[in-house]
């Protein structure tokens, strides 16, 4: 029984022991024991057994969202931040990450330092060329923490894990975390065209996304209802309620500091109602002269010039490497005979692409031309899956990524059509990842539990996953808020409604495998982490 008592007492002491930054050896360390500073009573000459010494139970993996991929346990007191402890960096490129986490944990940012002190949090870049650029290693040992990664993004994600550990339990457990995401695209898309969201609300989402290790924020800022960002080239199209460029730059800068790329979307050739309200001469009309809602006349050179003006302008406002061209729901292609209904489009198609060309060929050429415009700004381009047409003589640019959102549209093709052709795909599955305000048509608000228990990145359409052989072509996924019935929820209600779906989505993008925690446990963890 005496031996058992030693372990229990030691474990109890270990809860309170942590490096306090005063330069002393960490509590429970070999140096501490050798120095005789354990605080235990000296053994008497007549003692029949050794006196108790500090002992620690093997550490448990940290509980974070998303969960870490691997943890090697160790024995020790763990690590707890304190105001007099330092955040130091081994490379000047990590200064932003260092200052951020120091402020969050109430520590002192000390800049580049080579010396070692008790309680330090050190951020470092490594030279592991073969590693995932978003991977990191976090080592808690000897009263100190080191977070290292191949890139500053990986180091940032390590600081998010540490922040959650401290927030959730007060102490980061001893041992080594090795972590990396399964998917390189982990996104949240916001429809600010149909509903005006304040800049402050968007900034709050950026901070939330960063802590959850998302790395994309999509902004759909042009649609039939409104055009929501200040324009210098075409101020006539901007809605009264809009974001100024200064506000957008602040959002973009904040996102960049969290390693989040802002992905802009000016949808065309459909969903342009707000732009066309200021340019009625470019409105698409059918053979009877009736205007087609939201659709621009792609037979006119002025239509292309207007869109290219906007794409060139906003490329300077959004410097990230990703761009969304839209391309969905062009109403000219939803009628039974587009060539008869829109003879000007049919004539333009034949003139440009030959006698057998169709309106679908002309729409494909439009999308390719807009992709060329954006690529001059060194962007990777994506478009909605229903902007790609089957059987056309004009082919969509091979480098266009597919933003797959639905299989419900007229003529919708299964995701394997794109995957088998070698295309890269991003998962926007409207069955799980679409939060549509007011729940119009057949939409219902997605739940975190359903995403957590049923969805994976391979579930691109409906509820059935595509074959595993296509997994590498699925770059990731995006949870989307669409504001079809904009007044159905306030900003605060939207934030509350997407809270758990966002957490479930990033868990499955970081690690698509079956989660270790039950949904109830995951929900409780989210509540504890805040």
VMD Tcl script that draws the C-alpha trace (Angstrom):
set ca {
  {0.00 0.00 0.00}
  {2.89 2.38 0.69}
  {3.96 2.34 -2.97}
  {0.43 3.17 -4.12}
  {0.33 6.10 -1.72}
  {3.50 7.54 -3.24}
  {1.96 7.61 -6.74}
  {-1.23 9.24 -5.58}
  {0.55 11.91 -3.61}
  {2.96 12.56 -6.45}
  {0.17 12.94 -8.97}
  {-1.57 15.38 -6.71}
  {1.51 17.53 -6.38}
  {2.01 17.39 -10.14}
  {-1.27 19.17 -10.79}
  {0.10 22.29 -9.12}
  {3.64 22.17 -10.44}
  {4.48 24.18 -13.53}
  {7.36 26.22 -14.86}
  {6.91 29.73 -13.52}
  {9.56 31.47 -15.59}
  {11.85 32.39 -12.67}
  {14.80 30.49 -14.09}
  {14.47 27.59 -11.67}
  {14.47 24.04 -12.91}
  {10.96 22.86 -13.84}
  {9.13 21.20 -10.97}
  {9.56 17.46 -11.05}
  {12.64 17.61 -13.30}
  {15.78 15.61 -12.68}
  {17.65 18.79 -11.76}
  {14.92 19.68 -9.29}
  {15.12 16.29 -7.60}
  {18.91 16.30 -7.58}
  {18.89 19.67 -5.88}
  {16.67 18.30 -3.15}
  {13.99 20.95 -3.69}
  {11.04 18.64 -3.98}
  {9.54 19.85 -0.75}
  {9.17 16.33 0.62}
  {10.33 15.60 4.17}
  {13.81 14.13 4.55}
  {13.75 10.38 5.22}
  {14.41 9.26 8.77}
  {17.19 6.79 9.50}
  {14.62 4.20 10.49}
  {12.44 4.53 7.38}
  {11.54 1.13 6.00}
  {10.72 2.48 2.52}
  {11.79 5.43 0.36}
  {10.10 8.73 0.97}
  {7.59 10.00 -1.63}
  {8.92 11.89 -4.67}
  {7.03 13.72 -7.40}
  {5.53 11.42 -9.99}
  {3.21 12.20 -12.88}
  {0.68 10.11 -14.68}
  {1.26 9.62 -18.38}
  {-0.23 12.64 -20.14}
  {-3.35 12.44 -22.29}
  {-3.75 13.91 -25.75}
  {-5.02 17.49 -25.76}
  {-8.69 18.02 -26.56}
  {-9.01 20.56 -29.35}
  {-11.19 21.39 -32.37}
  {-10.14 20.07 -34.77}
  {-8.62 17.16 -32.91}
  {-4.86 16.71 -33.17}
  {-3.78 13.83 -35.40}
  {-1.08 12.34 -33.14}
  {0.19 12.81 -29.59}
  {3.10 11.06 -27.89}
  {2.42 11.11 -24.14}
  {5.01 11.82 -21.49}
  {5.24 12.26 -17.74}
  {5.50 15.77 -16.41}
  {3.60 18.76 -15.11}
  {2.75 20.23 -18.48}
  {2.93 23.94 -19.16}
  {0.89 26.92 -18.12}
  {1.37 30.52 -19.36}
  {2.20 33.38 -17.03}
  {2.74 37.11 -17.54}
  {6.47 37.01 -16.78}
  {7.10 34.15 -19.21}
  {8.38 34.83 -22.73}
  {7.29 34.09 -26.27}
  {10.46 33.92 -28.35}
  {10.99 33.21 -32.04}
  {13.88 31.64 -33.91}
  {13.08 33.48 -37.14}
  {11.93 37.05 -37.78}
  {9.24 35.71 -40.14}
  {7.37 34.42 -37.08}
  {7.13 37.81 -35.36}
  {3.43 38.23 -36.17}
  {2.56 34.79 -34.84}
  {4.66 35.44 -31.74}
  {3.05 38.77 -30.93}
  {-0.44 37.39 -31.47}
  {-0.10 34.37 -29.19}
  {1.75 36.39 -26.56}
  {-1.16 38.79 -26.36}
  {-3.71 35.99 -26.29}
  {-1.97 34.10 -23.48}
  {-0.96 37.16 -21.46}
  {2.76 36.57 -21.97}
  {5.68 38.82 -22.93}
  {6.80 38.87 -26.54}
  {10.61 38.92 -26.46}
  {11.40 38.63 -30.19}
  {14.32 36.64 -31.56}
  {16.29 35.01 -28.75}
  {18.79 32.15 -28.57}
  {18.85 31.81 -24.79}
  {16.54 29.44 -22.94}
  {14.47 30.24 -19.89}
  {11.99 28.27 -17.86}
  {8.45 28.83 -19.06}
  {9.42 29.88 -22.59}
  {7.16 29.38 -25.57}
  {9.46 29.17 -28.60}
  {8.25 29.37 -32.22}
  {10.58 28.01 -34.89}
  {10.75 27.15 -38.58}
  {12.23 23.81 -39.58}
  {13.75 22.62 -42.86}
  {11.60 19.53 -43.41}
  {11.15 19.94 -47.16}
  {8.96 16.86 -47.48}
  {6.45 17.89 -44.85}
  {2.96 19.21 -45.39}
  {3.43 23.01 -45.36}
  {0.58 23.33 -42.84}
  {1.98 20.70 -40.48}
  {3.53 21.46 -37.11}
  {5.10 19.79 -34.10}
  {4.46 21.00 -30.57}
  {6.67 19.75 -27.76}
  {5.84 20.34 -24.09}
  {8.82 19.32 -22.01}
  {10.84 20.57 -19.07}
  {8.54 23.48 -18.31}
  {8.79 24.89 -21.84}
  {6.95 24.65 -25.15}
  {8.35 24.61 -28.68}
  {6.13 24.91 -31.73}
  {7.90 24.27 -35.03}
  {6.74 23.92 -38.60}
  {7.88 24.05 -42.18}
  {5.99 27.34 -42.70}
  {4.61 30.18 -40.64}
  {1.11 28.80 -41.34}
  {1.99 25.51 -39.65}
  {3.48 27.33 -36.67}
  {0.33 29.45 -36.45}
  {-1.83 26.31 -36.30}
  {0.37 25.02 -33.51}
  {-0.31 28.18 -31.54}
  {-4.05 27.63 -32.08}
  {-3.73 24.18 -30.56}
  {-1.82 25.59 -27.61}
  {-4.36 28.37 -27.13}
  {-7.21 25.86 -27.07}
  {-5.36 23.58 -24.65}
  {-4.85 26.41 -22.20}
  {-8.38 27.71 -22.65}
  {-9.91 24.27 -22.19}
  {-7.85 22.93 -19.31}
  {-5.49 25.61 -18.05}
  {-2.40 23.50 -18.74}
  {-0.92 22.11 -21.94}
  {-0.14 18.42 -21.33}
  {3.40 17.08 -21.43}
  {4.42 15.31 -24.62}
  {4.67 15.85 -28.37}
  {1.86 16.73 -30.79}
  {2.41 16.04 -34.48}
  {-0.42 17.42 -36.54}
  {-1.42 18.30 -40.09}
  {-4.63 18.76 -42.09}
  {-5.97 16.14 -44.46}
  {-7.27 18.78 -46.88}
  {-5.60 22.01 -48.07}
  {-8.87 23.94 -48.63}
  {-10.92 24.55 -45.48}
  {-13.40 27.28 -46.20}
  {-16.34 29.37 -45.07}
  {-18.31 31.32 -47.68}
  {-20.55 34.27 -46.88}
  {-23.22 35.77 -49.13}
  {-22.91 39.49 -48.39}
  {-24.75 40.46 -51.59}
  {-28.25 39.45 -50.48}
  {-27.71 40.47 -46.85}
  {-25.58 43.34 -45.61}
  {-23.19 42.10 -42.92}
  {-21.21 44.63 -40.92}
  {-17.45 44.75 -41.23}
  {-17.14 44.06 -37.50}
  {-19.25 40.91 -37.77}
  {-17.09 39.63 -40.62}
  {-13.93 40.38 -38.62}
  {-15.32 38.36 -35.71}
  {-15.85 35.43 -38.05}
  {-12.27 35.75 -39.30}
  {-10.97 35.42 -35.74}
  {-13.24 32.43 -35.14}
  {-12.15 30.78 -38.39}
  {-8.49 31.31 -37.58}
  {-8.77 29.67 -34.18}
  {-10.46 26.69 -35.85}
  {-7.72 26.37 -38.51}
  {-9.91 27.29 -41.49}
  {-7.85 28.88 -44.26}
  {-10.39 30.40 -46.67}
  {-13.11 33.04 -46.41}
  {-15.28 33.34 -49.51}
  {-17.11 36.63 -50.13}
  {-19.99 36.48 -52.61}
  {-20.51 40.23 -52.95}
  {-22.43 40.65 -56.21}
  {-25.86 39.26 -57.04}
  {-29.30 40.31 -58.25}
  {-30.09 42.03 -54.96}
  {-26.99 44.16 -54.41}
  {-23.34 44.88 -55.18}
  {-21.69 45.35 -51.80}
  {-18.13 46.65 -52.22}
  {-17.05 50.15 -53.21}
  {-15.93 50.44 -56.84}
  {-13.71 53.05 -58.49}
  {-14.19 51.85 -62.07}
  {-17.97 51.50 -61.88}
  {-19.34 53.38 -58.86}
  {-22.80 53.38 -60.46}
  {-23.32 49.68 -59.66}
  {-22.60 49.90 -55.91}
  {-25.52 49.51 -53.49}
  {-26.16 52.14 -50.80}
  {-25.25 49.65 -48.05}
  {-21.79 48.38 -48.85}
  {-18.30 47.84 -47.53}
  {-15.73 50.50 -48.29}
  {-12.41 49.44 -49.71}
  {-10.77 50.51 -46.46}
  {-13.05 48.13 -44.55}
  {-12.28 45.32 -46.98}
  {-8.53 45.91 -46.69}
  {-8.84 45.65 -42.92}
  {-10.71 42.35 -43.27}
  {-8.14 41.05 -45.76}
  {-5.25 42.09 -43.51}
  {-6.86 40.44 -40.48}
  {-7.48 37.29 -42.51}
  {-3.88 37.24 -43.72}
  {-2.65 37.47 -40.13}
  {-4.66 34.29 -39.46}
  {-3.37 32.60 -42.64}
  {-6.81 32.86 -44.25}
  {-7.14 33.64 -47.95}
  {-10.14 35.79 -48.87}
  {-11.71 34.34 -52.02}
  {-13.81 36.93 -53.89}
  {-16.69 36.02 -56.17}
  {-18.31 38.22 -58.80}
  {-20.75 35.70 -60.25}
  {-21.33 35.86 -64.01}
  {-22.90 35.59 -66.55}
  {-25.92 35.08 -64.27}
  {-26.69 36.66 -60.89}
  {-25.76 40.14 -62.16}
  {-29.03 41.93 -61.44}
  {-27.51 44.72 -59.36}
  {-24.90 45.46 -62.03}
  {-27.51 45.37 -64.80}
  {-29.79 47.79 -62.95}
  {-27.17 50.43 -63.77}
  {-26.52 49.00 -67.27}
  {-29.90 48.03 -68.73}
  {-28.42 48.10 -72.22}
  {-26.51 44.91 -71.34}
  {-29.53 43.04 -69.99}
  {-30.19 39.74 -71.75}
  {-33.57 39.67 -73.52}
  {-35.27 36.78 -75.23}
  {-36.66 36.72 -78.78}
  {-39.80 38.45 -77.53}
  {-37.85 41.29 -75.91}
  {-38.52 40.09 -72.34}
  {-35.67 40.67 -69.89}
  {-34.09 37.56 -68.35}
  {-33.55 38.07 -64.64}
  {-29.95 38.53 -63.57}
  {-28.49 37.51 -66.94}
  {-26.05 39.63 -68.95}
  {-26.04 39.48 -72.74}
  {-22.80 37.64 -73.47}
  {-23.10 38.33 -77.20}
  {-22.11 41.96 -76.55}
  {-18.47 43.04 -76.32}
  {-19.44 45.70 -73.77}
  {-20.61 42.97 -71.37}
  {-17.17 41.36 -71.35}
  {-15.48 44.75 -70.99}
  {-17.59 45.61 -67.93}
  {-16.85 42.33 -66.17}
  {-13.15 42.50 -66.96}
  {-13.02 46.04 -65.55}
  {-14.39 44.69 -62.27}
  {-12.18 41.60 -62.18}
  {-9.07 43.71 -62.78}
  {-10.11 46.26 -60.18}
  {-10.84 43.81 -57.38}
  {-7.73 41.76 -58.04}
  {-5.91 44.69 -56.49}
  {-8.15 44.60 -53.42}
  {-7.98 40.83 -52.87}
  {-4.33 39.77 -53.20}
  {-4.83 36.12 -52.26}
  {-4.15 33.39 -54.79}
  {-7.75 32.13 -55.17}
  {-10.71 33.44 -57.20}
  {-14.30 32.28 -57.72}
  {-15.88 33.10 -61.10}
  {-19.39 31.78 -60.33}
  {-20.77 30.61 -63.68}
  {-23.96 29.05 -62.30}
  {-27.62 29.37 -63.22}
  {-27.35 31.34 -66.45}
  {-31.05 31.49 -67.24}
  {-30.56 31.39 -71.01}
  {-29.58 27.74 -70.58}
  {-32.57 26.70 -68.47}
  {-35.10 26.96 -71.32}
  {-35.94 24.04 -73.59}
  {-34.40 25.58 -76.73}
  {-31.80 28.26 -75.93}
  {-30.93 28.84 -79.59}
  {-34.56 29.64 -80.50}
  {-35.24 31.67 -77.36}
  {-32.06 33.74 -77.63}
  {-31.17 34.04 -81.32}
  {-28.55 36.75 -80.67}
  {-26.62 34.33 -78.43}
  {-26.89 31.56 -81.03}
  {-25.62 33.89 -83.77}
  {-22.69 35.03 -81.63}
  {-21.79 31.41 -80.86}
  {-21.75 30.46 -84.55}
  {-19.74 33.54 -85.47}
  {-17.11 32.87 -82.84}
  {-16.91 29.06 -82.77}
  {-18.33 27.79 -86.07}
  {-21.60 26.72 -87.61}
  {-22.40 24.00 -85.09}
  {-21.77 26.06 -81.97}
  {-24.45 26.47 -79.33}
  {-25.38 28.89 -76.56}
  {-23.66 26.51 -74.13}
  {-20.47 26.90 -76.18}
  {-20.76 30.67 -75.92}
  {-21.26 30.47 -72.13}
  {-18.25 28.17 -71.81}
  {-16.15 30.61 -73.82}
  {-17.33 33.43 -71.55}
  {-16.15 31.56 -68.47}
  {-12.80 30.72 -70.08}
  {-12.27 34.36 -71.06}
  {-12.99 35.57 -67.51}
  {-10.58 32.93 -66.21}
  {-7.92 34.32 -68.54}
  {-8.52 37.81 -67.15}
  {-8.10 36.67 -63.57}
  {-5.06 34.55 -64.37}
  {-3.16 37.62 -65.50}
  {-3.21 38.43 -61.77}
  {-1.74 35.02 -60.90}
  {-4.88 33.52 -59.43}
  {-6.16 29.95 -59.23}
  {-9.73 29.91 -60.50}
  {-12.83 27.94 -59.56}
  {-16.44 27.91 -60.83}
  {-19.72 26.29 -59.78}
  {-20.32 22.83 -61.20}
  {-23.43 23.89 -63.17}
  {-21.25 26.34 -65.11}
  {-19.59 23.34 -66.82}
  {-21.57 21.85 -69.72}
  {-21.47 18.41 -71.26}
  {-21.13 17.84 -74.99}
  {-19.94 21.29 -75.96}
  {-17.40 21.86 -78.71}
  {-15.80 24.56 -76.55}
  {-14.25 22.99 -73.47}
  {-13.94 24.60 -70.07}
  {-10.33 25.45 -69.27}
  {-8.64 22.33 -67.91}
  {-7.23 24.21 -64.92}
  {-10.63 25.46 -63.72}
  {-11.43 23.89 -60.37}
  {-14.99 22.67 -59.78}
  {-16.92 24.09 -56.84}
  {-19.42 21.24 -56.58}
  {-22.59 22.32 -54.82}
  {-25.58 20.46 -56.21}
  {-26.96 17.61 -58.24}
  {-30.46 19.10 -58.31}
  {-30.05 21.58 -61.17}
  {-31.28 20.84 -64.68}
  {-28.64 18.81 -66.49}
  {-26.51 18.48 -63.35}
  {-23.72 15.98 -63.76}
  {-22.44 13.63 -61.05}
  {-19.14 14.60 -59.42}
  {-17.41 11.57 -60.91}
  {-17.82 13.19 -64.36}
  {-15.40 15.90 -63.28}
  {-13.13 13.68 -61.23}
  {-12.73 11.06 -63.93}
  {-11.72 13.85 -66.31}
  {-8.91 14.74 -63.92}
  {-10.39 17.95 -62.50}
  {-9.77 19.17 -58.97}
  {-12.94 19.62 -56.94}
  {-13.91 21.60 -53.84}
  {-16.87 20.27 -51.85}
  {-19.78 22.69 -51.26}
  {-22.41 19.91 -50.96}
  {-25.78 21.65 -50.53}
  {-27.13 18.60 -48.70}
  {-24.82 19.26 -45.71}
  {-22.92 22.51 -46.13}
  {-25.57 25.06 -47.23}
  {-27.04 27.33 -44.56}
  {-29.78 29.11 -46.53}
  {-31.59 31.84 -44.64}
  {-35.33 31.25 -44.42}
  {-34.98 27.61 -45.58}
  {-36.55 28.20 -49.04}
  {-37.43 25.40 -51.45}
  {-36.14 22.13 -49.96}
  {-33.34 23.62 -47.86}
  {-33.16 23.03 -44.11}
  {-30.57 24.48 -41.77}
  {-27.67 22.02 -41.52}
  {-26.74 20.70 -38.10}
  {-23.28 20.15 -36.78}
  {-24.26 16.66 -35.67}
  {-25.26 15.58 -39.17}
  {-21.99 16.88 -40.64}
  {-19.95 15.35 -37.83}
  {-21.56 11.91 -38.04}
  {-22.33 11.53 -41.75}
  {-20.34 13.86 -44.01}
  {-16.79 13.54 -45.33}
  {-15.03 15.46 -48.12}
  {-15.79 12.53 -50.45}
  {-19.54 13.08 -50.02}
  {-19.84 15.61 -52.83}
  {-23.43 15.08 -53.94}
  {-26.32 13.92 -51.80}
  {-25.22 11.47 -49.13}
  {-23.10 8.99 -51.10}
  {-19.29 9.27 -51.18}
  {-17.36 9.05 -54.41}
  {-14.78 6.22 -54.71}
  {-11.66 6.56 -52.57}
  {-9.42 6.67 -55.66}
  {-10.56 10.28 -56.21}
  {-9.69 11.49 -52.74}
  {-6.54 13.38 -53.75}
  {-8.49 15.39 -56.35}
  {-10.91 16.64 -53.67}
  {-9.03 19.65 -52.35}
  {-11.33 20.24 -49.39}
  {-14.66 21.82 -48.65}
  {-16.52 25.02 -47.82}
  {-19.44 25.68 -45.49}
  {-21.63 28.34 -47.10}
  {-24.15 30.87 -45.79}
  {-26.65 31.98 -48.44}
  {-29.07 34.80 -47.70}
  {-32.02 34.05 -50.00}
  {-34.51 35.36 -47.42}
  {-32.18 37.91 -45.88}
  {-34.38 39.08 -43.00}
  {-35.08 35.58 -41.69}
  {-32.20 35.84 -39.24}
  {-30.16 38.60 -37.64}
  {-26.38 38.61 -37.77}
  {-26.30 37.30 -34.21}
  {-28.65 34.45 -35.11}
  {-26.50 33.52 -38.10}
  {-23.38 33.44 -35.92}
  {-25.13 31.18 -33.39}
  {-26.65 28.97 -36.07}
  {-23.37 28.24 -37.84}
  {-21.28 27.81 -34.70}
  {-21.43 24.03 -34.40}
  {-21.67 23.32 -38.16}
  {-18.39 25.22 -38.63}
  {-16.69 23.17 -35.95}
  {-17.99 19.90 -37.34}
  {-16.95 20.86 -40.88}
  {-13.38 21.70 -39.97}
  {-13.05 18.54 -37.90}
  {-13.89 16.45 -40.97}
  {-11.63 18.50 -43.26}
  {-8.71 18.21 -40.85}
  {-9.30 14.48 -40.32}
  {-12.05 12.77 -42.39}
  {-11.89 9.58 -40.30}
  {-14.44 8.59 -37.70}
  {-14.01 11.04 -34.79}
  {-12.88 9.68 -31.45}
  {-15.43 11.74 -29.53}
  {-19.18 11.19 -29.68}
  {-21.27 14.14 -30.83}
  {-22.31 14.84 -27.24}
  {-18.66 14.87 -26.15}
  {-17.69 17.07 -29.11}
  {-20.43 19.54 -28.27}
  {-19.34 19.66 -24.64}
  {-15.75 20.27 -25.75}
  {-16.86 23.13 -27.98}
  {-18.71 24.68 -25.04}
  {-15.64 24.36 -22.84}
  {-13.34 25.90 -25.43}
  {-15.71 28.80 -26.03}
}
mol new
graphics top color blue
foreach p $ca { graphics top sphere $p radius 0.5 }
foreach p [lrange $ca 0 end-1] q [lrange $ca 1 end] { graphics top cylinder $p $q radius 0.2 }
display resetview
